[in-house]
Amino acid sequence: MSSLISGIKGTTQSLTALRRPWRDFFDISTVDLPSSTSDATTRIAQNLTHFRLNYTLILLLILFLSLIYHPLSLLTFLVILLAWFFLYFARDREEPVVIFGFFIDDRIVIAALLGLTVAGLVLTGVWVNVLVALAVGVGFVILHAGLRSTDDLVMDDLESPYGHVLAGGDDELDSPRGDYS
């Protein structure tokens, strides 16, 4: 029980550390049109990396609002969200899930949670509401990420949207020649 509570506490602290201030997220002075398609895709990649938890919270809020007139569905999805949280996000990755003495792989846990989510969508009959809410949410996220300028963002080296090669993590990768010599 104490390991579960410490896992929840650690997950909550790491998620809180990832969330960026809403003042920066909704700063009107940073909104302008991208100069080209490549500029728009670069902005989207950088903003999705920098504000990933903020975008996730907005998507969850839109999903919640779409289910507010379906209380049974809302309750079902809260239970499914708790299952995702306890079985996947708050759990220590080093300790596998054990059911009746059998070790369950992470891929099986994800497949079971995805199956539970799809079954919840089909059985409660709100899959159209959820798909429309996700489409609206993704549209908002892409629109915001494309219109928000990235000039004021301070990106950590580890959160480069282009991966480790451009993030400059290892000394051998910092060389202009790479690791070839």
Phi, psi and omega per residue, in radians:
M1 nan -0.702 -3.136
S2 -1.202 -0.562 3.100
S3 -1.205 -0.593 3.083
L4 -1.160 -0.767 3.128
I5 -1.142 -0.710 3.111
S6 -1.189 -0.583 3.068
G7 -1.159 -0.715 3.094
I8 -1.128 -0.746 -3.141
K9 -1.114 -0.762 3.121
G10 -1.129 -0.723 3.116
T11 -1.129 -0.757 3.130
T12 -1.090 -0.730 3.131
Q13 -1.168 -0.708 3.138
S14 -1.205 -0.635 3.094
L15 -1.199 -0.679 3.105
T16 -1.115 -0.627 3.121
A17 -1.203 -0.510 3.141
L18 -1.361 -0.454 -3.090
R19 -1.232 2.300 3.102
R20 -1.597 2.717 -3.131
P21 -1.059 2.389 3.139
W22 -1.126 -0.476 3.097
R23 -1.070 -0.719 3.087
D24 -1.234 -0.640 -3.102
F25 -1.140 -0.749 -3.093
F26 -1.750 0.385 -3.139
D27 -1.202 1.974 -3.076
I28 -1.184 -0.516 -3.090
S29 -1.195 -0.231 -3.120
T30 -1.648 0.023 -3.092
V31 -1.556 2.138 2.994
D32 -2.749 2.848 -3.100
L33 -1.324 2.427 3.075
P34 -1.200 2.624 -3.081
S35 -1.380 -0.411 -3.124
S36 -2.695 3.046 3.106
T37 -1.158 -0.693 3.129
S38 -1.165 -0.607 3.068
D39 -1.134 -0.704 3.121
A40 -1.133 -0.776 3.140
T41 -1.172 -0.617 3.080
T42 -1.151 -0.751 3.095
R43 -1.074 -0.779 -3.126
I44 -1.062 -0.805 -3.136
A45 -1.088 -0.779 -3.112
Q46 -1.211 -0.733 -3.137
N47 -1.198 -0.673 3.087
L48 -1.094 -0.639 3.107
T49 -1.248 -0.765 -3.052
H50 -1.291 -0.717 -3.059
F51 -1.896 0.520 -3.015
R52 -1.021 -0.708 3.140
L53 -1.268 -0.640 3.087
N54 -1.078 -0.765 3.109
Y55 -1.127 -0.678 3.103
T56 -1.101 -0.749 3.119
L57 -1.121 -0.658 3.102
I58 -1.161 -0.746 3.097
L59 -1.073 -0.734 3.113
L60 -1.150 -0.642 3.095
L61 -1.136 -0.758 3.107
I62 -1.118 -0.714 3.087
L63 -1.102 -0.743 3.100
F64 -1.070 -0.776 -3.136
L65 -1.138 -0.539 3.118
S66 -1.268 -0.370 -3.117
L67 -1.782 0.084 -3.022
I68 -1.140 -0.488 3.114
Y69 -1.594 0.115 3.092
H70 -2.190 1.381 -3.009
P71 -1.084 -0.617 3.108
L72 -1.139 -0.733 3.107
S73 -1.153 -0.695 3.116
L74 -1.092 -0.757 3.090
L75 -1.113 -0.723 3.109
T76 -1.057 -0.785 -3.115
F77 -1.281 -0.468 3.018
L78 -1.171 -0.685 3.088
V79 -1.135 -0.752 3.123
I80 -1.136 -0.692 3.095
L81 -1.091 -0.715 3.076
L82 -1.116 -0.677 3.091
A83 -1.088 -0.769 3.091
W84 -1.054 -0.777 -3.090
F85 -1.103 -0.870 -3.063
F86 -1.315 -0.655 -3.068
L87 -1.513 -0.316 -3.077
Y88 -2.198 -0.934 -3.002
F89 -1.410 -0.729 -3.060
A90 -1.528 -0.088 -3.065
R91 -1.504 2.522 3.077
D92 -1.214 2.236 -3.085
R93 -1.164 -0.393 -3.127
E94 -1.341 -0.411 -3.121
E95 -1.798 2.018 3.131
P96 -1.282 2.818 3.066
V97 -1.303 2.306 -3.139
V98 -2.064 2.117 3.095
I99 -2.197 2.094 -3.116
F100 0.914 0.676 3.093
G101 1.456 -0.034 3.121
F102 -1.743 2.376 3.089
F103 -1.462 2.236 -3.098
I104 -1.842 2.203 -3.138
D105 -1.238 2.691 3.118
D106 -1.039 -0.632 -3.138
R107 -1.120 -0.632 3.113
I108 -1.237 -0.662 3.097
V109 -1.095 -0.801 3.131
I110 -1.099 -0.782 3.133
A111 -1.075 -0.719 3.124
A112 -1.167 -0.720 3.119
L113 -1.174 -0.671 3.067
L114 -1.127 -0.735 3.088
G115 -1.084 -0.723 3.088
L116 -1.099 -0.705 3.124
T117 -1.134 -0.804 3.118
V118 -1.120 -0.723 3.105
A119 -1.100 -0.684 3.081
G120 -1.104 -0.675 3.101
L121 -1.133 -0.804 -3.071
V122 -1.252 -0.798 -3.059
L123 -1.223 -0.531 3.125
T124 -1.534 -0.187 3.058
G125 1.260 0.419 -3.136
V126 -1.993 0.338 -3.070
W127 -1.088 -0.547 3.099
V128 -1.188 -0.771 3.096
N129 -1.027 -0.759 -3.116
V130 -1.165 -0.739 3.121
L131 -1.121 -0.730 3.108
V132 -1.144 -0.737 3.118
A133 -1.092 -0.730 3.101
L134 -1.152 -0.675 3.105
A135 -1.122 -0.756 3.101
V136 -1.114 -0.780 -3.139
G137 -1.105 -0.790 3.123
V138 -1.146 -0.665 3.079
G139 -1.066 -0.774 3.096
F140 -1.091 -0.766 -3.116
V141 -1.089 -0.812 -3.132
I142 -1.147 -0.707 3.118
L143 -1.103 -0.825 3.129
H144 -1.113 -0.795 -3.102
A145 -1.149 -0.566 3.127
G146 -1.358 -0.563 -3.098
L147 -1.559 -0.361 -3.116
R148 -1.442 2.155 3.123
S149 -1.185 2.570 -3.122
T150 -1.833 0.197 -3.097
D151 -1.123 -0.564 -3.088
D152 -1.601 -0.034 -3.112
L153 -1.369 2.400 3.032
V154 -1.849 1.848 -3.101
M155 -1.591 2.311 2.998
D156 -1.250 2.684 3.129
D157 -1.068 -0.596 -3.074
L158 -1.359 -0.215 -3.132
E159 -1.900 0.476 3.059
S160 -1.109 2.260 -3.137
P161 -1.226 -0.138 -3.101
Y162 -1.734 0.110 3.055
G163 1.602 -3.005 -3.018
H164 -1.214 -0.517 -3.059
V165 -1.090 -0.777 3.130
L166 -1.564 -0.132 3.122
A167 -1.368 -0.406 3.104
G168 1.278 0.853 -3.045
G169 -1.439 -0.791 -3.080
D170 -1.755 2.675 3.130
D171 -1.127 -0.632 -3.113
E172 -1.234 -0.462 3.098
L173 -1.417 -0.274 3.132
D174 -1.327 -0.302 3.132
S175 -1.212 2.457 3.128
P176 -1.059 -0.402 -3.131
R177 -1.628 -0.026 -3.081
G178 1.325 -2.537 -3.131
D179 -1.730 0.180 3.054
Y180 -1.483 2.342 3.078
S181 -2.530 nan nan
